Amino acid sequence: MIGKPARLTQWLLLSVALTVWSCQPDLTDSSEVMEARFLDRTQALTGKVLNGCREDILKASLLRADSLIAARNNKLRRVEGRPPRPFRPGAPPPKQLSAALPLRPLFPFEVRFDTLLQQQLLQDSLRTDSLSREMLNEFQ
């Protein structure tokens, strides 16, 4: 019998300690919690809006690409199967090359793969364009 009251007092002390501990004031800052929730919600909403925009852009680009492909197909269908244009009497014969010309790249290797050189050429062309516009404005 002595063991049961000791356990009962331990149980009561433990329950009183838990009650007192749980009733203490909450020391967390509610503004920090609200700000964290606000940031989470704004990030979620921003993500939804961006995903919606990406989907709209993708749909519009697919429609545009489909229309371009359809227009090209219609143009080819109109030209397809036609005989070549007849020569007019008295027209000079079409010029023919004596030998095939060798193909060479439009830009040298260095320009195509050197990003610093590409950026410098772009800046130079923009600078030249702005200078020519300024000169045109001076003369007007």
MIDOSE-1310 file (N, C-alpha, C; in nm, 2 decimals, decimal comma, always signed):
residues 140
migk	+0,08/-0,12/+0,00/+0,00/+0,00/+0,00/+0,09/+0,13/+0,00; +0,20/+0,12/+0,05/+0,29/+0,24/+0,06/+0,33/+0,28/-0,08; +0,35/+0,18/-0,17/+0,39/+0,21/-0,31/+0,29/+0,28/-0,39; +0,16/+0,25/-0,36/+0,06/+0,32/-0,44/+0,04/+0,47/-0,41
parl	+0,05/+0,51/-0,28/+0,04/+0,66/-0,26/+0,16/+0,73/-0,32; +0,28/+0,66/-0,31/+0,40/+0,73/-0,37/+0,39/+0,75/-0,52; +0,33/+0,65/-0,59/+0,31/+0,66/-0,73/+0,21/+0,77/-0,76; +0,10/+0,77/-0,68/+0,00/+0,87/-0,70/+0,06/+1,01/-0,68
tqwl	+0,14/+1,03/-0,58/+0,20/+1,16/-0,56/+0,30/+1,20/-0,67; +0,37/+1,10/-0,72/+0,46/+1,12/-0,84/+0,37/+1,17/-0,96; +0,26/+1,09/-0,98/+0,17/+1,12/-1,09/+0,11/+1,26/-1,08; +0,07/+1,30/-0,96/+0,02/+1,43/-0,94/+0,12/+1,54/-0,96
llsv	+0,24/+1,52/-0,90/+0,35/+1,62/-0,92/+0,38/+1,63/-1,07; +0,39/+1,52/-1,14/+0,42/+1,53/-1,28/+0,31/+1,60/-1,36; +0,18/+1,58/-1,33/+0,07/+1,64/-1,40/+0,07/+1,79/-1,36; +0,10/+1,83/-1,24/+0,11/+1,97/-1,20/+0,22/+2,04/-1,27
altv	+0,34/+1,97/-1,28/+0,45/+2,03/-1,35/+0,42/+2,05/-1,49; +0,36/+1,96/-1,56/+0,32/+1,97/-1,70/+0,22/+2,08/-1,72; +0,13/+2,09/-1,63/+0,02/+2,20/-1,64/+0,09/+2,34/-1,62; +0,17/+2,35/-1,52/+0,24/+2,48/-1,50/+0,33/+2,51/-1,62
wscq	+0,40/+2,41/-1,67/+0,49/+2,44/-1,79/+0,41/+2,47/-1,91; +0,30/+2,41/-1,93/+0,22/+2,44/-2,05/+0,14/+2,58/-2,04; +0,12/+2,63/-1,92/+0,05/+2,75/-1,90/+0,14/+2,87/-1,91; +0,27/+2,85/-1,93/+0,37/+2,97/-1,93/+0,34/+3,04/-2,06
pdlt	+0,37/+3,17/-2,06/+0,34/+3,25/-2,18/+0,43/+3,21/-2,30; +0,37/+3,22/-2,42/+0,44/+3,18/-2,54/+0,54/+3,29/-2,58; +0,67/+3,26/-2,59/+0,77/+3,36/-2,61/+0,80/+3,38/-2,76; +0,73/+3,31/-2,85/+0,76/+3,33/-2,99/+0,70/+3,46/-3,04
dsse	+0,77/+3,52/-3,13/+0,73/+3,65/-3,19/+0,63/+3,63/-3,30; +0,51/+3,68/-3,28/+0,40/+3,65/-3,38/+0,43/+3,72/-3,51; +0,50/+3,83/-3,51/+0,53/+3,90/-3,64/+0,63/+3,82/-3,72; +0,72/+3,75/-3,66/+0,81/+3,67/-3,74/+0,74/+3,55/-3,80
vmea	+0,65/+3,49/-3,73/+0,56/+3,38/-3,78/+0,48/+3,43/-3,89; +0,42/+3,55/-3,88/+0,33/+3,60/-3,98/+0,42/+3,64/-4,11; +0,53/+3,69/-4,08/+0,62/+3,72/-4,20/+0,66/+3,60/-4,27; +0,70/+3,49/-4,20/+0,73/+3,37/-4,26/+0,62/+3,31/-4,34
rfld	+0,50/+3,31/-4,29/+0,38/+3,27/-4,36/+0,35/+3,35/-4,48; +0,37/+3,48/-4,47/+0,35/+3,57/-4,58/+0,45/+3,54/-4,69; +0,58/+3,52/-4,66/+0,67/+3,49/-4,76/+0,64/+3,36/-4,83; +0,60/+3,26/-4,75/+0,57/+3,13/-4,81/+0,45/+3,14/-4,91
rtqa	+0,35/+3,22/-4,87/+0,23/+3,23/-4,95/+0,27/+3,31/-5,08; +0,34/+3,42/-5,06/+0,38/+3,50/-5,18/+0,46/+3,42/-5,28; +0,56/+3,34/-5,22/+0,64/+3,25/-5,31/+0,55/+3,15/-5,39; +0,45/+3,10/-5,31/+0,36/+3,00/-5,38/+0,28/+3,07/-5,49
ltgk	+0,22/+3,18/-5,45/+0,14/+3,26/-5,55/+0,22/+3,30/-5,67; +0,35/+3,35/-5,65/+0,43/+3,39/-5,76/+0,47/+3,27/-5,84; +0,49/+3,16/-5,78/+0,52/+3,04/-5,86/+0,40/+3,00/-5,95; +0,28/+3,01/-5,89/+0,16/+2,97/-5,97/+0,14/+3,07/-6,09
vlng	+0,16/+3,20/-6,06/+0,15/+3,30/-6,17/+0,25/+3,27/-6,28; +0,38/+3,25/-6,24/+0,48/+3,22/-6,34/+0,46/+3,10/-6,42; +0,41/+2,99/-6,35/+0,37/+2,87/-6,42/+0,26/+2,89/-6,52; +0,16/+2,97/-6,48/+0,05/+3,01/-6,57/+0,10/+3,09/-6,69
cred	+0,19/+3,18/-6,66/+0,25/+3,26/-6,77/+0,33/+3,17/-6,87; +0,41/+3,08/-6,81/+0,48/+2,99/-6,90/+0,39/+2,90/-6,98; +0,28/+2,85/-6,92/+0,19/+2,77/-7,00/+0,12/+2,85/-7,11; +0,08/+2,98/-7,08/+0,02/+3,06/-7,18/+0,12/+3,09/-7,29
ilka	+0,24/+3,12/-7,26/+0,34/+3,15/-7,36/+0,37/+3,02/-7,45; +0,37/+2,91/-7,39/+0,39/+2,78/-7,46/+0,28/+2,76/-7,55; +0,15/+2,78/-7,51/+0,04/+2,76/-7,59/+0,04/+2,85/-7,71; +0,07/+2,98/-7,68/+0,07/+3,08/-7,79/+0,18/+3,05/-7,89
sllr	+0,30/+3,01/-7,84/+0,41/+2,98/-7,93/+0,37/+2,85/-8,02; +0,31/+2,75/-7,96/+0,27/+2,64/-8,03/+0,16/+2,67/-8,14; +0,07/+2,76/-8,11/-0,03/+2,80/-8,21/+0,04/+2,88/-8,32; +0,14/+2,97/-8,28/+0,21/+3,04/-8,38/+0,29/+2,95/-8,47
adsl	+0,36/+2,86/-8,41/+0,44/+2,76/-8,49/+0,35/+2,68/-8,58; +0,24/+2,63/-8,53/+0,15/+2,55/-8,61/+0,10/+2,64/-8,73; +0,07/+2,76/-8,70/+0,02/+2,85/-8,81/+0,13/+2,87/-8,92; +0,25/+2,89/-8,87/+0,36/+2,91/-8,97/+0,39/+2,78/-9,05
iaar	+0,38/+2,67/-8,98/+0,40/+2,54/-9,05/+0,28/+2,52/-9,15; +0,16/+2,55/-9,11/+0,05/+2,54/-9,20/+0,06/+2,63/-9,32; +0,10/+2,76/-9,30/+0,12/+2,85/-9,41/+0,23/+2,80/-9,51; +0,34/+2,75/-9,46/+0,44/+2,70/-9,54/+0,39/+2,58/-9,62
nnkl	+0,32/+2,49/-9,56/+0,26/+2,38/-9,63/+0,17/+2,42/-9,74; +0,08/+2,52/-9,71/-0,01/+2,57/-9,82/+0,07/+2,63/-9,93; +0,17/+2,71/-9,90/+0,25/+2,77/-10,01/+0,32/+2,66/-10,09; +0,37/+2,56/-10,03/+0,44/+2,45/-10,10/+0,33/+2,37/-10,19
rrve	+0,21/+2,36/-10,13/+0,11/+2,29/-10,20/+0,07/+2,36/-10,33; +0,07/+2,50/-10,32/+0,03/+2,58/-10,44/+0,14/+2,57/-10,55; +0,26/+2,56/-10,51/+0,37/+2,55/-10,61/+0,40/+2,41/-10,66; +0,37/+2,32/-10,58/+0,40/+2,18/-10,60/+0,33/+2,13/-10,73
grpp	+0,40/+2,06/-10,81/+0,34/+2,00/-10,93/+0,33/+2,09/-11,05; +0,36/+2,22/-11,04/+0,36/+2,31/-11,15/+0,48/+2,28/-11,24; +0,46/+2,30/-11,37/+0,57/+2,29/-11,46/+0,66/+2,42/-11,44; +0,79/+2,41/-11,48/+0,87/+2,53/-11,47/+0,82/+2,64/-11,57
rpfr	+0,85/+2,76/-11,53/+0,81/+2,87/-11,61/+0,87/+2,87/-11,75; +0,79/+2,89/-11,85/+0,84/+2,89/-11,99/+0,93/+3,01/-12,02; +1,02/+2,99/-12,11/+1,11/+3,10/-12,15/+1,03/+3,19/-12,24; +1,05/+3,32/-12,23/+0,99/+3,42/-12,32/+1,07/+3,43/-12,45
pgap	+1,01/+3,45/-12,56/+1,09/+3,46/-12,68/+1,17/+3,59/-12,67; +1,29/+3,58/-12,71/+1,38/+3,69/-12,71/+1,45/+3,72/-12,57; +1,42/+3,64/-12,47/+1,48/+3,67/-12,34/+1,62/+3,60/-12,34; +1,71/+3,66/-12,27/+1,84/+3,60/-12,27/+1,84/+3,47/-12,19
ppkq	+1,93/+3,38/-12,23/+1,93/+3,25/-12,16/+1,97/+3,27/-12,01; +1,93/+3,19/-11,92/+1,97/+3,20/-11,78/+2,12/+3,18/-11,77; +2,18/+3,25/-11,68/+2,33/+3,24/-11,66/+2,36/+3,11/-11,58; +2,46/+3,05/-11,62/+2,50/+2,92/-11,56/+2,65/+2,94/-11,51
lsaa	+2,68/+2,89/-11,40/+2,82/+2,90/-11,35/+2,91/+2,80/-11,42; +3,03/+2,84/-11,44/+3,12/+2,75/-11,51/+3,16/+2,64/-11,41; +3,18/+2,67/-11,29/+3,21/+2,56/-11,19/+3,15/+2,60/-11,06; +3,13/+2,50/-10,97/+3,07/+2,52/-10,84/+3,16/+2,60/-10,76
lplr	+3,10/+2,69/-10,69/+3,18/+2,78/-10,59/+3,20/+2,70/-10,46; +3,32/+2,71/-10,40/+3,34/+2,64/-10,27/+3,26/+2,72/-10,17; +3,20/+2,64/-10,08/+3,13/+2,70/-9,96/+3,23/+2,73/-9,85; +3,21/+2,85/-9,79/+3,29/+2,88/-9,67/+3,20/+2,94/-9,57
plfp	+3,23/+2,93/-9,45/+3,14/+2,98/-9,34/+3,13/+3,14/-9,35; +3,02/+3,18/-9,31/+2,99/+3,33/-9,32/+3,08/+3,40/-9,22; +3,10/+3,34/-9,10/+3,19/+3,40/-9,00/+3,31/+3,31/-8,98; +3,42/+3,36/-8,95/+3,54/+3,27/-8,93/+3,52/+3,20/-8,79
fevr	+3,60/+3,09/-8,78/+3,58/+3,01/-8,66/+3,60/+3,08/-8,53; +3,69/+3,18/-8,53/+3,71/+3,25/-8,40/+3,59/+3,33/-8,36; +3,51/+3,39/-8,45/+3,40/+3,47/-8,42/+3,28/+3,38/-8,37; +3,27/+3,26/-8,43/+3,16/+3,18/-8,40/+3,17/+3,12/-8,26
fdtl	+3,29/+3,09/-8,21/+3,30/+3,02/-8,08/+3,37/+3,10/-7,97; +3,41/+3,22/-8,00/+3,47/+3,31/-7,90/+3,36/+3,41/-7,85; +3,31/+3,38/-7,73/+3,20/+3,46/-7,67/+3,25/+3,60/-7,64; +3,37/+3,62/-7,60/+3,42/+3,76/-7,57/+3,43/+3,84/-7,70
lqqq	+3,47/+3,78/-7,80/+3,48/+3,85/-7,93/+3,34/+3,88/-7,98; +3,24/+3,79/-7,96/+3,11/+3,81/-8,00/+3,05/+3,93/-7,93; +3,07/+3,93/-7,80/+3,02/+4,05/-7,72/+3,08/+4,18/-7,76; +3,21/+4,18/-7,79/+3,28/+4,30/-7,83/+3,23/+4,35/-7,96
llqd	+3,20/+4,25/-8,06/+3,15/+4,29/-8,19/+3,00/+4,35/-8,17; +2,93/+4,29/-8,08/+2,79/+4,34/-8,06/+2,80/+4,48/-8,00; +2,88/+4,50/-7,90/+2,90/+4,64/-7,84/+2,94/+4,74/-7,95; +3,04/+4,70/-8,03/+3,09/+4,79/-8,14/+2,97/+4,82/-8,23
slrt	+2,89/+4,72/-8,27/+2,78/+4,75/-8,37/+2,68/+4,84/-8,30; +2,65/+4,82/-8,17/+2,55/+4,91/-8,10/+2,61/+5,05/-8,09; +2,74/+5,06/-8,06/+2,80/+5,19/-8,05/+2,80/+5,26/-8,19; +2,82/+5,19/-8,29/+2,82/+5,25/-8,43/+2,68/+5,29/-8,46
dsls	+2,58/+5,21/-8,43/+2,44/+5,25/-8,45/+2,40/+5,38/-8,38; +2,44/+5,38/-8,25/+2,41/+5,50/-8,17/+2,48/+5,63/-8,22; +2,61/+5,61/-8,27/+2,68/+5,72/-8,33/+2,62/+5,77/-8,45; +2,57/+5,68/-8,54/+2,51/+5,72/-8,67/+2,38/+5,79/-8,64
reml	+2,30/+5,74/-8,54/+2,18/+5,81/-8,50/+2,20/+5,95/-8,45; +2,31/+5,97/-8,37/+2,34/+6,10/-8,32/+2,38/+6,19/-8,43; +2,46/+6,14/-8,53/+2,50/+6,22/-8,64/+2,37/+6,26/-8,73; +2,28/+6,17/-8,75/+2,16/+6,20/-8,82/+2,08/+6,31/-8,75
nefq	+2,07/+6,30/-8,62/+2,00/+6,40/-8,54/+2,06/+6,54/-8,55; +2,20/+6,54/-8,56/+2,27/+6,67/-8,57/+2,23/+6,74/-8,70; +2,22/+6,66/-8,81/+2,20/+6,72/-8,94/+2,05/+6,76/-8,96; +1,97/+6,71/-8,88/+1,82/+6,75/-8,90/+1,78/+6,87/-8,83
